[in-house]
Amino acid sequence: MTSSEKLEISAKVEILEVGPRDGLQNEKTVFSTGDKLHMINGAIDAGIRRLEVASFVHPKLVPQMADAEDVVAGLSDRKDVTYIGLVLNKRGLLRAFSTREGNKRGVDEIGCVVVASDTFGQKNQAQTSKDSVKISQEMIRMANAEGMSAQATISVAFGCPFEGRIDQSHVVGIAEEIAEAEPREIAIADTIGVGSPRQVTELFSKIRERLPNMPLRAHFHNTRNTGIANAWAAYQAGVSTLDASVAGMGGCPFAPKATGNIGTEDLLYLLHESGVATGVDLEAMICLANWAETVLGRTPPAMVSQAGGFPNSNAKLRT
């Protein structure tokens, strides 16, 4: 990208709430099905319109997601909301399909996971990086054939806990391969929270240069306290959909010392105070984070839910 080229920066950002799935999968406290539905409905009431609600993985591997079908069955039939189910293989995809049988609402969209390193892929989903690309391509095409939206996330895109730094050209190449299957979007994930704003700008710019028409999403963890800065860098790089988890809950069960996602309320504060619209009520998300804290039995990592919004401000005003 030359200095004369300008990135298109959206005046509004879509917040994809990942708390009910990515936020809970690494927590020791197992939320009940009712608790998960309370979290989902609370986020929707706050203005969130796209959420990860379940992961169709083997319950022995991720016991917190063992009630995926029950959660999906209890979802409100909101036409203005998109419910996402994570799938790692075709068995999980078929489970996601089954939630829509018999004229049931089910999940609206599947999220595939492509890994940028072989070692992490083997530990996370028993797949090499190359295998995960092929399997995700097949699942995206199968979902599209069923009339279901599909997208893919490239995990450990900035660094792997076992293999170290990930070459950006490798991530760009993966994105190009995934794009061949025609997903609705591609997400770039800093799964272990090692990226910096400069690296975020560089990587998204390179992907945008190769895939100018592919919608891009960003997913950051705050393991090393760079998550919010990285989200802002992604926004400035033209990304208009950002993942976040209420209360900053989350992490990856297969990545050592991987702490939580960036907090939804922290991200909302950053965006709103920077004049970026989200359509989400900050005060409502703070209240939801405070509720989650009572279930967790500990103080979660997000900061705005502890400090509150701007002092003496009308936090209920949707930006």
DRENTILO-782416 format. One record per residue (C-alpha): residue number from 1; y negated, z, x; residue in three letters. Coordinates in Angstrom, 1 decimal. Layout:
// DRENTILO-782416
<pt seq="NUM" yy="Y" zz="Z" xx="X" type="ALA"/>
...
This chain:
// DRENTILO-782416
<pt seq="1" yy="0.0" zz="0.0" xx="0.0" type="MET"/>
<pt seq="2" yy="-3.4" zz="-1.0" xx="1.5" type="THR"/>
<pt seq="3" yy="-6.5" zz="1.1" xx="1.4" type="SER"/>
<pt seq="4" yy="-8.1" zz="-1.3" xx="-1.0" type="SER"/>
<pt seq="5" yy="-5.4" zz="-0.8" xx="-3.6" type="GLU"/>
<pt seq="6" yy="-5.9" zz="1.9" xx="-6.2" type="LYS"/>
<pt seq="7" yy="-3.2" zz="3.9" xx="-7.9" type="LEU"/>
<pt seq="8" yy="-3.4" zz="4.2" xx="-11.7" type="GLU"/>
<pt seq="9" yy="-3.8" zz="7.8" xx="-12.6" type="ILE"/>
<pt seq="10" yy="-2.9" zz="8.8" xx="-16.1" type="SER"/>
<pt seq="11" yy="-5.4" zz="10.8" xx="-18.2" type="ALA"/>
<pt seq="12" yy="-2.4" zz="12.6" xx="-19.8" type="LYS"/>
<pt seq="13" yy="0.8" zz="13.9" xx="-18.4" type="VAL"/>
<pt seq="14" yy="4.1" zz="14.4" xx="-20.2" type="GLU"/>
<pt seq="15" yy="5.8" zz="17.7" xx="-19.5" type="ILE"/>
<pt seq="16" yy="9.5" zz="17.5" xx="-19.5" type="LEU"/>
<pt seq="17" yy="10.8" zz="21.1" xx="-20.1" type="GLU"/>
<pt seq="18" yy="14.0" zz="21.7" xx="-18.1" type="VAL"/>
<pt seq="19" yy="14.3" zz="25.4" xx="-18.7" type="GLY"/>
<pt seq="20" yy="17.1" zz="25.4" xx="-21.2" type="PRO"/>
<pt seq="21" yy="19.3" zz="23.4" xx="-18.7" type="ARG"/>
<pt seq="22" yy="18.1" zz="23.5" xx="-15.1" type="ASP"/>
<pt seq="23" yy="16.3" zz="26.7" xx="-15.6" type="GLY"/>
<pt seq="24" yy="19.3" zz="28.6" xx="-16.9" type="LEU"/>
<pt seq="25" yy="22.2" zz="27.1" xx="-14.9" type="GLN"/>
<pt seq="26" yy="21.6" zz="29.2" xx="-11.8" type="ASN"/>
<pt seq="27" yy="20.7" zz="32.5" xx="-13.5" type="GLU"/>
<pt seq="28" yy="23.1" zz="35.4" xx="-13.4" type="LYS"/>
<pt seq="29" yy="22.1" zz="36.5" xx="-16.9" type="THR"/>
<pt seq="30" yy="23.9" zz="34.2" xx="-19.3" type="VAL"/>
<pt seq="31" yy="21.7" zz="33.4" xx="-22.3" type="PHE"/>
<pt seq="32" yy="23.4" zz="33.3" xx="-25.6" type="SER"/>
<pt seq="33" yy="23.4" zz="30.1" xx="-27.7" type="THR"/>
<pt seq="34" yy="20.9" zz="31.7" xx="-30.0" type="GLY"/>
<pt seq="35" yy="18.7" zz="32.6" xx="-27.0" type="ASP"/>
<pt seq="36" yy="18.8" zz="29.0" xx="-25.8" type="LYS"/>
<pt seq="37" yy="17.8" zz="27.7" xx="-29.2" type="LEU"/>
<pt seq="38" yy="15.0" zz="30.2" xx="-29.3" type="HIS"/>
<pt seq="39" yy="13.8" zz="28.9" xx="-26.0" type="MET"/>
<pt seq="40" yy="14.0" zz="25.3" xx="-27.1" type="ILE"/>
<pt seq="41" yy="12.3" zz="25.9" xx="-30.4" type="ASN"/>
<pt seq="42" yy="9.6" zz="27.9" xx="-28.7" type="GLY"/>
<pt seq="43" yy="8.8" zz="25.1" xx="-26.3" type="ALA"/>
<pt seq="44" yy="8.7" zz="22.6" xx="-29.2" type="ILE"/>
<pt seq="45" yy="6.3" zz="24.9" xx="-31.1" type="ASP"/>
<pt seq="46" yy="4.1" zz="25.0" xx="-28.0" type="ALA"/>
<pt seq="47" yy="3.9" zz="21.2" xx="-28.0" type="GLY"/>
<pt seq="48" yy="6.7" zz="20.1" xx="-25.7" type="ILE"/>
<pt seq="49" yy="8.2" zz="16.9" xx="-26.9" type="ARG"/>
<pt seq="50" yy="10.9" zz="16.2" xx="-24.4" type="ARG"/>
<pt seq="51" yy="13.5" zz="18.7" xx="-23.2" type="LEU"/>
<pt seq="52" yy="16.7" zz="19.1" xx="-21.2" type="GLU"/>
<pt seq="53" yy="18.8" zz="21.1" xx="-23.6" type="VAL"/>
<pt seq="54" yy="22.4" zz="21.0" xx="-22.2" type="ALA"/>
<pt seq="55" yy="24.6" zz="20.0" xx="-19.4" type="SER"/>
<pt seq="56" yy="28.0" zz="18.4" xx="-20.2" type="PHE"/>
<pt seq="57" yy="29.8" zz="19.7" xx="-17.1" type="VAL"/>
<pt seq="58" yy="33.0" zz="21.7" xx="-16.7" type="HIS"/>
<pt seq="59" yy="32.4" zz="25.3" xx="-17.8" type="PRO"/>
<pt seq="60" yy="34.3" zz="26.7" xx="-14.8" type="LYS"/>
<pt seq="61" yy="31.7" zz="25.1" xx="-12.5" type="LEU"/>
<pt seq="62" yy="28.6" zz="26.0" xx="-14.5" type="VAL"/>
<pt seq="63" yy="29.6" zz="28.7" xx="-17.0" type="PRO"/>
<pt seq="64" yy="26.0" zz="29.0" xx="-18.3" type="GLN"/>
<pt seq="65" yy="26.4" zz="25.6" xx="-19.9" type="MET"/>
<pt seq="66" yy="29.7" zz="26.3" xx="-21.5" type="ALA"/>
<pt seq="67" yy="28.2" zz="26.2" xx="-25.0" type="ASP"/>
<pt seq="68" yy="26.6" zz="22.7" xx="-24.7" type="ALA"/>
<pt seq="69" yy="28.0" zz="21.4" xx="-27.9" type="GLU"/>
<pt seq="70" yy="27.1" zz="24.5" xx="-29.9" type="ASP"/>
<pt seq="71" yy="23.5" zz="24.3" xx="-28.6" type="VAL"/>
<pt seq="72" yy="23.2" zz="20.7" xx="-29.5" type="VAL"/>
<pt seq="73" yy="24.6" zz="21.3" xx="-33.0" type="ALA"/>
<pt seq="74" yy="21.9" zz="23.9" xx="-33.6" type="GLY"/>
<pt seq="75" yy="19.0" zz="21.7" xx="-32.6" type="LEU"/>
<pt seq="76" yy="16.2" zz="21.0" xx="-35.1" type="SER"/>
<pt seq="77" yy="16.2" zz="17.5" xx="-36.4" type="ASP"/>
<pt seq="78" yy="12.7" zz="16.7" xx="-35.1" type="ARG"/>
<pt seq="79" yy="12.0" zz="13.0" xx="-35.1" type="LYS"/>
<pt seq="80" yy="9.1" zz="13.5" xx="-32.6" type="ASP"/>
<pt seq="81" yy="11.3" zz="15.3" xx="-30.0" type="VAL"/>
<pt seq="82" yy="13.7" zz="13.9" xx="-27.4" type="THR"/>
<pt seq="83" yy="16.7" zz="16.0" xx="-26.5" type="TYR"/>
<pt seq="84" yy="18.3" zz="15.3" xx="-23.1" type="ILE"/>
<pt seq="85" yy="21.9" zz="16.1" xx="-22.0" type="GLY"/>
<pt seq="86" yy="22.8" zz="16.0" xx="-18.4" type="LEU"/>
<pt seq="87" yy="26.0" zz="14.1" xx="-17.5" type="VAL"/>
<pt seq="88" yy="27.6" zz="13.8" xx="-14.0" type="LEU"/>
<pt seq="89" yy="30.6" zz="11.7" xx="-14.9" type="ASN"/>
<pt seq="90" yy="32.1" zz="9.6" xx="-17.7" type="LYS"/>
<pt seq="91" yy="33.9" zz="12.6" xx="-19.2" type="ARG"/>
<pt seq="92" yy="30.6" zz="14.3" xx="-19.6" type="GLY"/>
<pt seq="93" yy="29.1" zz="11.1" xx="-21.0" type="LEU"/>
<pt seq="94" yy="31.8" zz="10.9" xx="-23.7" type="LEU"/>
<pt seq="95" yy="31.1" zz="14.5" xx="-24.6" type="ARG"/>
<pt seq="96" yy="27.4" zz="13.6" xx="-25.0" type="ALA"/>
<pt seq="97" yy="28.4" zz="10.6" xx="-27.2" type="PHE"/>
<pt seq="98" yy="30.6" zz="12.9" xx="-29.4" type="SER"/>
<pt seq="99" yy="27.5" zz="15.0" xx="-30.3" type="THR"/>
<pt seq="100" yy="26.3" zz="12.0" xx="-32.3" type="ARG"/>
<pt seq="101" yy="29.5" zz="11.4" xx="-34.3" type="GLU"/>
<pt seq="102" yy="29.5" zz="11.7" xx="-38.1" type="GLY"/>
<pt seq="103" yy="25.8" zz="10.9" xx="-38.4" type="ASN"/>
<pt seq="104" yy="24.9" zz="14.0" xx="-36.5" type="LYS"/>
<pt seq="105" yy="21.6" zz="14.1" xx="-34.5" type="ARG"/>
<pt seq="106" yy="23.2" zz="14.9" xx="-31.2" type="GLY"/>
<pt seq="107" yy="21.4" zz="14.3" xx="-27.9" type="VAL"/>
<pt seq="108" yy="18.9" zz="11.4" xx="-27.8" type="ASP"/>
<pt seq="109" yy="19.1" zz="10.7" xx="-24.1" type="GLU"/>
<pt seq="110" yy="21.4" zz="11.2" xx="-21.1" type="ILE"/>
<pt seq="111" yy="20.3" zz="12.2" xx="-17.7" type="GLY"/>
<pt seq="112" yy="22.4" zz="11.0" xx="-14.8" type="CYS"/>
<pt seq="113" yy="22.3" zz="12.5" xx="-11.3" type="VAL"/>
<pt seq="114" yy="22.4" zz="10.4" xx="-8.1" type="VAL"/>
<pt seq="115" yy="22.6" zz="12.2" xx="-4.8" type="VAL"/>
<pt seq="116" yy="20.8" zz="11.2" xx="-1.6" type="ALA"/>
<pt seq="117" yy="23.3" zz="12.9" xx="0.7" type="SER"/>
<pt seq="118" yy="27.1" zz="12.7" xx="0.8" type="ASP"/>
<pt seq="119" yy="27.6" zz="16.4" xx="1.6" type="THR"/>
<pt seq="120" yy="25.5" zz="17.7" xx="-1.2" type="PHE"/>
<pt seq="121" yy="27.1" zz="15.1" xx="-3.6" type="GLY"/>
<pt seq="122" yy="30.6" zz="16.3" xx="-2.7" type="GLN"/>
<pt seq="123" yy="29.6" zz="19.9" xx="-3.4" type="LYS"/>
<pt seq="124" yy="27.5" zz="19.3" xx="-6.5" type="ASN"/>
<pt seq="125" yy="29.6" zz="16.7" xx="-8.3" type="GLN"/>
<pt seq="126" yy="32.5" zz="15.7" xx="-6.1" type="ALA"/>
<pt seq="127" yy="30.9" zz="12.3" xx="-5.4" type="GLN"/>
<pt seq="128" yy="29.5" zz="10.6" xx="-2.3" type="THR"/>
<pt seq="129" yy="26.0" zz="9.2" xx="-2.5" type="SER"/>
<pt seq="130" yy="27.4" zz="5.7" xx="-2.9" type="LYS"/>
<pt seq="131" yy="29.8" zz="6.9" xx="-5.6" type="ASP"/>
<pt seq="132" yy="27.1" zz="8.6" xx="-7.5" type="SER"/>
<pt seq="133" yy="25.0" zz="5.4" xx="-7.6" type="VAL"/>
<pt seq="134" yy="27.9" zz="3.4" xx="-8.9" type="LYS"/>
<pt seq="135" yy="29.0" zz="6.0" xx="-11.5" type="ILE"/>
<pt seq="136" yy="25.4" zz="6.5" xx="-12.7" type="SER"/>
<pt seq="137" yy="24.9" zz="2.7" xx="-13.0" type="GLN"/>
<pt seq="138" yy="28.0" zz="2.5" xx="-15.2" type="GLU"/>
<pt seq="139" yy="27.0" zz="5.4" xx="-17.4" type="MET"/>
<pt seq="140" yy="23.4" zz="4.1" xx="-17.9" type="ILE"/>
<pt seq="141" yy="24.9" zz="0.7" xx="-19.0" type="ARG"/>
<pt seq="142" yy="27.4" zz="2.4" xx="-21.3" type="MET"/>
<pt seq="143" yy="24.6" zz="4.5" xx="-22.9" type="ALA"/>
<pt seq="144" yy="22.4" zz="1.5" xx="-23.3" type="ASN"/>
<pt seq="145" yy="25.3" zz="-0.3" xx="-25.1" type="ALA"/>
<pt seq="146" yy="25.6" zz="2.7" xx="-27.5" type="GLU"/>
<pt seq="147" yy="21.9" zz="2.6" xx="-28.2" type="GLY"/>
<pt seq="148" yy="21.2" zz="5.8" xx="-26.3" type="MET"/>
<pt seq="149" yy="18.4" zz="6.2" xx="-23.9" type="SER"/>
<pt seq="150" yy="19.4" zz="6.9" xx="-20.3" type="ALA"/>
<pt seq="151" yy="17.6" zz="7.9" xx="-17.1" type="GLN"/>
<pt seq="152" yy="18.6" zz="9.0" xx="-13.6" type="ALA"/>
<pt seq="153" yy="17.4" zz="11.6" xx="-11.2" type="THR"/>
<pt seq="154" yy="17.8" zz="11.2" xx="-7.4" type="ILE"/>
<pt seq="155" yy="18.5" zz="14.7" xx="-6.1" type="SER"/>
<pt seq="156" yy="17.8" zz="16.1" xx="-2.7" type="VAL"/>
<pt seq="157" yy="15.4" zz="13.2" xx="-2.2" type="ALA"/>
<pt seq="158" yy="13.3" zz="15.1" xx="0.4" type="PHE"/>
<pt seq="159" yy="15.9" zz="17.1" xx="2.1" type="GLY"/>
<pt seq="160" yy="19.5" zz="18.3" xx="2.0" type="CYS"/>
<pt seq="161" yy="20.6" zz="21.9" xx="2.8" type="PRO"/>
<pt seq="162" yy="23.6" zz="20.5" xx="4.7" type="PHE"/>
<pt seq="163" yy="22.4" zz="17.2" xx="6.3" type="GLU"/>
<pt seq="164" yy="18.7" zz="18.0" xx="6.8" type="GLY"/>
<pt seq="165" yy="15.9" zz="15.5" xx="6.2" type="ARG"/>
<pt seq="166" yy="16.5" zz="12.4" xx="4.1" type="ILE"/>
<pt seq="167" yy="15.1" zz="9.1" xx="5.2" type="ASP"/>
<pt seq="168" yy="12.7" zz="7.7" xx="2.7" type="GLN"/>
<pt seq="169" yy="14.0" zz="4.2" xx="3.0" type="SER"/>
<pt seq="170" yy="17.4" zz="5.5" xx="1.8" type="HIS"/>
<pt seq="171" yy="15.8" zz="7.0" xx="-1.3" type="VAL"/>
<pt seq="172" yy="13.9" zz="3.8" xx="-2.0" type="VAL"/>
<pt seq="173" yy="17.1" zz="1.8" xx="-1.7" type="GLY"/>
<pt seq="174" yy="18.9" zz="4.1" xx="-4.1" type="ILE"/>
<pt seq="175" yy="16.1" zz="3.7" xx="-6.6" type="ALA"/>
<pt seq="176" yy="16.3" zz="-0.1" xx="-6.4" type="GLU"/>
<pt seq="177" yy="20.1" zz="0.1" xx="-7.1" type="GLU"/>
<pt seq="178" yy="19.6" zz="2.4" xx="-10.0" type="ILE"/>
<pt seq="179" yy="16.9" zz="0.2" xx="-11.5" type="ALA"/>
<pt seq="180" yy="19.4" zz="-2.7" xx="-11.7" type="GLU"/>
<pt seq="181" yy="21.1" zz="-0.7" xx="-14.6" type="ALA"/>
<pt seq="182" yy="17.8" zz="-0.6" xx="-16.5" type="GLU"/>
<pt seq="183" yy="17.3" zz="3.1" xx="-17.1" type="PRO"/>
<pt seq="184" yy="14.2" zz="4.2" xx="-19.1" type="ARG"/>
<pt seq="185" yy="12.9" zz="6.0" xx="-15.9" type="GLU"/>
<pt seq="186" yy="13.9" zz="7.2" xx="-12.5" type="ILE"/>
<pt seq="187" yy="13.1" zz="10.8" xx="-11.4" type="ALA"/>
<pt seq="188" yy="12.7" zz="11.9" xx="-7.8" type="ILE"/>
<pt seq="189" yy="13.8" zz="15.5" xx="-7.2" type="ALA"/>
<pt seq="190" yy="13.0" zz="17.9" xx="-4.4" type="ASP"/>
<pt seq="191" yy="16.1" zz="19.9" xx="-5.3" type="THR"/>
<pt seq="192" yy="15.7" zz="22.5" xx="-2.5" type="ILE"/>
<pt seq="193" yy="11.9" zz="22.6" xx="-2.3" type="GLY"/>
<pt seq="194" yy="11.3" zz="21.3" xx="1.2" type="VAL"/>
<pt seq="195" yy="8.8" zz="18.4" xx="0.5" type="GLY"/>
<pt seq="196" yy="5.1" zz="18.4" xx="1.2" type="SER"/>
<pt seq="197" yy="2.3" zz="16.6" xx="-0.7" type="PRO"/>
<pt seq="198" yy="2.0" zz="14.0" xx="2.0" type="ARG"/>
<pt seq="199" yy="5.7" zz="13.2" xx="1.8" type="GLN"/>
<pt seq="200" yy="5.5" zz="13.0" xx="-2.0" type="VAL"/>
<pt seq="201" yy="2.6" zz="10.6" xx="-1.8" type="THR"/>
<pt seq="202" yy="4.4" zz="8.4" xx="0.7" type="GLU"/>
<pt seq="203" yy="7.7" zz="8.3" xx="-1.1" type="LEU"/>
<pt seq="204" yy="6.4" zz="7.6" xx="-4.6" type="PHE"/>
<pt seq="205" yy="4.0" zz="4.9" xx="-3.2" type="SER"/>
<pt seq="206" yy="7.0" zz="3.2" xx="-1.5" type="LYS"/>
<pt seq="207" yy="9.1" zz="3.3" xx="-4.6" type="ILE"/>
<pt seq="208" yy="6.2" zz="2.0" xx="-6.7" type="ARG"/>
<pt seq="209" yy="5.7" zz="-0.9" xx="-4.3" type="GLU"/>
<pt seq="210" yy="9.4" zz="-2.0" xx="-4.8" type="ARG"/>
<pt seq="211" yy="9.6" zz="-1.1" xx="-8.5" type="LEU"/>
<pt seq="212" yy="6.1" zz="-1.6" xx="-10.0" type="PRO"/>
<pt seq="213" yy="7.3" zz="-1.7" xx="-13.6" type="ASN"/>
<pt seq="214" yy="9.8" zz="1.3" xx="-13.4" type="MET"/>
<pt seq="215" yy="8.5" zz="4.5" xx="-15.0" type="PRO"/>
<pt seq="216" yy="8.8" zz="7.4" xx="-12.5" type="LEU"/>
<pt seq="217" yy="9.2" zz="11.1" xx="-13.0" type="ARG"/>
<pt seq="218" yy="8.9" zz="14.0" xx="-10.5" type="ALA"/>
<pt seq="219" yy="11.0" zz="17.2" xx="-10.3" type="HIS"/>
<pt seq="220" yy="10.0" zz="19.9" xx="-7.9" type="PHE"/>
<pt seq="221" yy="11.3" zz="23.3" xx="-6.9" type="HIS"/>
<pt seq="222" yy="9.0" zz="26.0" xx="-5.6" type="ASN"/>
<pt seq="223" yy="11.4" zz="27.3" xx="-2.9" type="THR"/>
<pt seq="224" yy="8.8" zz="27.2" xx="-0.2" type="ARG"/>
<pt seq="225" yy="5.7" zz="27.5" xx="-2.3" type="ASN"/>
<pt seq="226" yy="4.8" zz="23.8" xx="-2.3" type="THR"/>
<pt seq="227" yy="6.0" zz="22.8" xx="-5.7" type="GLY"/>
<pt seq="228" yy="2.7" zz="22.9" xx="-7.6" type="ILE"/>
<pt seq="229" yy="0.9" zz="21.1" xx="-4.8" type="ALA"/>
<pt seq="230" yy="3.7" zz="18.5" xx="-4.8" type="ASN"/>
<pt seq="231" yy="3.3" zz="18.0" xx="-8.5" type="ALA"/>
<pt seq="232" yy="-0.4" zz="17.3" xx="-8.1" type="TRP"/>
<pt seq="233" yy="0.4" zz="14.9" xx="-5.3" type="ALA"/>
<pt seq="234" yy="2.8" zz="13.1" xx="-7.6" type="ALA"/>
<pt seq="235" yy="0.2" zz="12.9" xx="-10.4" type="TYR"/>
<pt seq="236" yy="-2.3" zz="11.5" xx="-8.0" type="GLN"/>
<pt seq="237" yy="0.3" zz="8.9" xx="-6.9" type="ALA"/>
<pt seq="238" yy="0.5" zz="7.7" xx="-10.5" type="GLY"/>
<pt seq="239" yy="3.4" zz="9.7" xx="-11.9" type="VAL"/>
<pt seq="240" yy="2.8" zz="10.6" xx="-15.6" type="SER"/>
<pt seq="241" yy="5.9" zz="12.7" xx="-16.3" type="THR"/>
<pt seq="242" yy="6.5" zz="16.0" xx="-14.6" type="LEU"/>
<pt seq="243" yy="9.5" zz="18.4" xx="-14.9" type="ASP"/>
<pt seq="244" yy="8.9" zz="22.1" xx="-15.2" type="ALA"/>
<pt seq="245" yy="10.8" zz="25.2" xx="-16.3" type="SER"/>
<pt seq="246" yy="9.4" zz="28.0" xx="-18.4" type="VAL"/>
<pt seq="247" yy="8.9" zz="31.2" xx="-16.3" type="ALA"/>
<pt seq="248" yy="9.8" zz="29.2" xx="-13.2" type="GLY"/>
<pt seq="249" yy="13.5" zz="29.9" xx="-13.8" type="MET"/>
<pt seq="250" yy="16.2" zz="27.8" xx="-12.2" type="GLY"/>
<pt seq="251" yy="17.7" zz="26.6" xx="-9.0" type="GLY"/>
<pt seq="252" yy="20.9" zz="24.8" xx="-8.0" type="CYS"/>
<pt seq="253" yy="24.2" zz="26.6" xx="-7.9" type="PRO"/>
<pt seq="254" yy="25.4" zz="24.3" xx="-5.1" type="PHE"/>
<pt seq="255" yy="22.3" zz="24.6" xx="-2.9" type="ALA"/>
<pt seq="256" yy="22.1" zz="27.8" xx="-0.8" type="PRO"/>
<pt seq="257" yy="18.8" zz="29.7" xx="-1.3" type="LYS"/>
<pt seq="258" yy="17.5" zz="27.1" xx="-3.8" type="ALA"/>
<pt seq="259" yy="15.1" zz="29.1" xx="-6.0" type="THR"/>
<pt seq="260" yy="13.4" zz="28.1" xx="-9.2" type="GLY"/>
<pt seq="261" yy="11.7" zz="25.1" xx="-10.6" type="ASN"/>
<pt seq="262" yy="7.9" zz="25.1" xx="-10.8" type="ILE"/>
<pt seq="263" yy="6.8" zz="27.2" xx="-13.8" type="GLY"/>
<pt seq="264" yy="5.8" zz="25.3" xx="-16.9" type="THR"/>
<pt seq="265" yy="2.8" zz="27.6" xx="-17.4" type="GLU"/>
<pt seq="266" yy="1.8" zz="27.3" xx="-13.8" type="ASP"/>
<pt seq="267" yy="1.8" zz="23.5" xx="-14.1" type="LEU"/>
<pt seq="268" yy="-0.1" zz="23.6" xx="-17.4" type="LEU"/>
<pt seq="269" yy="-2.8" zz="25.7" xx="-15.9" type="TYR"/>
<pt seq="270" yy="-3.2" zz="23.4" xx="-12.9" type="LEU"/>
<pt seq="271" yy="-3.4" zz="20.3" xx="-15.1" type="LEU"/>
<pt seq="272" yy="-5.6" zz="21.8" xx="-17.8" type="HIS"/>
<pt seq="273" yy="-8.1" zz="23.2" xx="-15.3" type="GLU"/>
<pt seq="274" yy="-8.2" zz="19.8" xx="-13.6" type="SER"/>
<pt seq="275" yy="-9.0" zz="18.0" xx="-16.9" type="GLY"/>
<pt seq="276" yy="-5.6" zz="16.5" xx="-17.4" type="VAL"/>
<pt seq="277" yy="-4.3" zz="16.5" xx="-21.0" type="ALA"/>
<pt seq="278" yy="-0.7" zz="17.6" xx="-21.8" type="THR"/>
<pt seq="279" yy="-0.7" zz="18.4" xx="-25.5" type="GLY"/>
<pt seq="280" yy="1.0" zz="21.7" xx="-24.8" type="VAL"/>
<pt seq="281" yy="-0.4" zz="25.1" xx="-25.7" type="ASP"/>
<pt seq="282" yy="-0.7" zz="27.2" xx="-22.5" type="LEU"/>
<pt seq="283" yy="-0.8" zz="30.6" xx="-24.3" type="GLU"/>
<pt seq="284" yy="2.3" zz="29.7" xx="-26.3" type="ALA"/>
<pt seq="285" yy="4.2" zz="28.9" xx="-23.1" type="MET"/>
<pt seq="286" yy="3.0" zz="32.1" xx="-21.5" type="ILE"/>
<pt seq="287" yy="4.4" zz="34.0" xx="-24.5" type="CYS"/>
<pt seq="288" yy="7.7" zz="32.2" xx="-24.2" type="LEU"/>
<pt seq="289" yy="7.9" zz="33.0" xx="-20.6" type="ALA"/>
<pt seq="290" yy="7.2" zz="36.7" xx="-21.4" type="ASN"/>
<pt seq="291" yy="10.1" zz="36.6" xx="-23.9" type="TRP"/>
<pt seq="292" yy="12.4" zz="35.0" xx="-21.3" type="ALA"/>
<pt seq="293" yy="11.5" zz="37.9" xx="-18.9" type="GLU"/>
<pt seq="294" yy="12.9" zz="40.4" xx="-21.5" type="THR"/>
<pt seq="295" yy="16.2" zz="38.5" xx="-21.6" type="VAL"/>
<pt seq="296" yy="16.4" zz="38.2" xx="-17.8" type="LEU"/>
<pt seq="297" yy="15.7" zz="41.8" xx="-17.2" type="GLY"/>
<pt seq="298" yy="13.5" zz="41.0" xx="-14.2" type="ARG"/>
<pt seq="299" yy="10.2" zz="39.4" xx="-13.4" type="THR"/>
<pt seq="300" yy="10.5" zz="35.6" xx="-13.1" type="PRO"/>
<pt seq="301" yy="8.8" zz="33.7" xx="-10.3" type="PRO"/>
<pt seq="302" yy="6.1" zz="31.8" xx="-12.3" type="ALA"/>
<pt seq="303" yy="2.7" zz="33.3" xx="-11.7" type="MET"/>
<pt seq="304" yy="0.5" zz="32.4" xx="-14.7" type="VAL"/>
<pt seq="305" yy="2.7" zz="34.2" xx="-17.2" type="SER"/>
<pt seq="306" yy="2.0" zz="37.3" xx="-15.2" type="GLN"/>
<pt seq="307" yy="-1.7" zz="36.8" xx="-14.6" type="ALA"/>
<pt seq="308" yy="-2.6" zz="35.0" xx="-17.9" type="GLY"/>
<pt seq="309" yy="-4.8" zz="32.0" xx="-18.4" type="GLY"/>
<pt seq="310" yy="-8.4" zz="31.7" xx="-17.3" type="PHE"/>
<pt seq="311" yy="-10.2" zz="35.1" xx="-18.1" type="PRO"/>
<pt seq="312" yy="-12.1" zz="35.1" xx="-21.4" type="ASN"/>
<pt seq="313" yy="-11.0" zz="31.6" xx="-22.1" type="SER"/>
<pt seq="314" yy="-9.6" zz="30.2" xx="-25.4" type="ASN"/>
<pt seq="315" yy="-6.2" zz="29.6" xx="-24.0" type="ALA"/>
<pt seq="316" yy="-4.8" zz="28.5" xx="-27.3" type="LYS"/>
<pt seq="317" yy="-7.0" zz="25.4" xx="-27.2" type="LEU"/>
<pt seq="318" yy="-4.8" zz="22.4" xx="-26.5" type="ARG"/>
<pt seq="319" yy="-6.2" zz="20.2" xx="-23.8" type="THR"/>
